[in-house]
Amino acid sequence: MIRIAVAFLALALSMAASAKSYTLDVFVPMVLSGTELKPGTYTLDLNDKKIVVKKGKLAVEANVNVDSVEARIPSTRIRCEDVGGKYQVKEIQLGGTSMKLVIN
């Protein structure tokens, strides 16, 4: 029984280690997957084709396509579109990487 518990713990830790975390600074209110993100610093966890943006008790999930760009991105940038007077997140370019996350 203990061996099974240890095996499940090891599996859970390896899955958690596969997710990558980034810092996301939001300067104006914007909407991600129908949820408004207020200005502040958030944690962005990337796991395969899904992101989770978290701050305190708030956690917002979104499906993304992970694309690469030719050059390394110097700082994290959020590309938004004005929809009905609110900024909708369309793309997040991760600083220090060559990845951009296109929101589905």
C-alpha positions as CSV (number, residue, x, y, z in Angstrom):
1,M,0.0,0.0,0.0
2,I,2.8,2.4,0.8
3,R,4.5,1.6,-2.5
4,I,1.3,2.6,-4.4
5,A,1.1,5.9,-2.4
6,V,4.7,6.7,-3.1
7,A,4.2,5.9,-6.8
8,F,1.2,8.3,-7.0
9,L,3.2,11.0,-5.1
10,A,6.1,10.7,-7.6
11,L,3.7,10.9,-10.5
12,A,2.0,14.0,-9.1
13,L,5.3,15.7,-8.5
14,S,6.6,15.0,-12.0
15,M,3.4,16.3,-13.5
16,A,3.6,19.5,-11.5
17,A,7.3,19.9,-12.5
18,S,6.3,19.8,-16.2
19,A,4.3,23.0,-15.9
20,K,6.3,26.2,-16.4
21,S,5.6,29.4,-14.4
22,Y,6.0,33.0,-15.5
23,T,5.2,36.4,-14.0
24,L,2.5,38.4,-15.8
25,D,2.1,42.1,-15.0
26,V,-1.3,43.6,-15.9
27,F,-1.4,47.4,-16.0
28,V,-5.0,48.0,-17.1
29,P,-8.1,45.9,-16.6
30,M,-8.4,43.2,-19.3
31,V,-10.5,40.1,-19.9
32,L,-9.2,36.6,-20.3
33,S,-11.7,33.8,-21.0
34,G,-14.6,35.9,-19.8
35,T,-12.9,36.9,-16.5
36,E,-11.7,40.4,-15.8
37,L,-8.1,40.7,-14.7
38,K,-7.5,43.8,-12.6
39,P,-4.1,45.6,-12.6
40,G,-1.5,43.7,-10.6
41,T,1.0,40.9,-10.8
42,Y,-0.2,37.4,-11.7
43,T,1.4,34.0,-12.0
44,L,1.0,32.3,-15.4
45,D,1.4,28.5,-15.4
46,L,1.9,26.9,-18.9
47,N,1.1,23.3,-19.2
48,D,1.0,22.0,-22.8
49,K,-1.8,23.9,-24.5
50,K,-3.4,25.4,-21.4
51,I,-2.5,28.3,-19.2
52,V,-3.7,29.2,-15.7
53,V,-3.4,32.8,-14.6
54,K,-3.5,33.1,-10.9
55,K,-3.5,35.9,-8.2
56,G,-4.8,35.1,-4.7
57,K,-8.0,33.1,-5.0
58,L,-8.5,34.1,-8.6
59,A,-7.5,31.4,-11.2
60,V,-8.4,31.8,-14.9
61,E,-7.8,28.9,-17.4
62,A,-7.5,29.4,-21.1
63,N,-6.6,27.2,-24.0
64,V,-3.7,28.4,-26.1
65,N,-1.7,27.6,-29.2
66,V,2.0,27.8,-28.4
67,D,3.9,29.4,-31.3
68,S,7.6,30.2,-31.7
69,V,9.1,33.5,-32.9
70,E,12.5,33.9,-34.5
71,A,14.1,36.1,-31.9
72,R,14.1,35.9,-28.1
73,I,11.4,38.2,-26.6
74,P,13.0,40.8,-24.3
75,S,10.0,41.3,-22.0
76,T,6.6,39.9,-21.5
77,R,3.9,41.6,-23.6
78,I,0.2,41.2,-23.8
79,R,-1.6,41.9,-27.0
80,C,-5.3,42.9,-26.6
81,E,-8.2,43.8,-28.8
82,D,-10.8,46.4,-27.8
83,V,-14.2,44.6,-27.8
84,G,-17.1,46.7,-26.6
85,G,-14.9,49.0,-24.6
86,K,-13.0,46.2,-22.8
87,Y,-9.6,44.8,-23.6
88,Q,-9.7,41.1,-24.6
89,V,-6.4,39.2,-24.3
90,K,-5.5,37.7,-27.7
91,E,-1.8,36.9,-27.3
92,I,0.8,36.8,-24.6
93,Q,4.5,36.9,-25.6
94,L,6.7,35.5,-22.8
95,G,9.8,37.5,-22.0
96,G,13.1,35.7,-22.0
97,T,11.7,33.0,-24.4
98,S,10.9,32.7,-28.0
99,M,7.3,31.7,-27.3
100,K,4.0,33.4,-27.9
101,L,0.7,32.1,-26.6
102,V,-2.3,32.7,-28.9
103,I,-5.5,32.5,-26.9
104,N,-8.2,30.2,-28.4
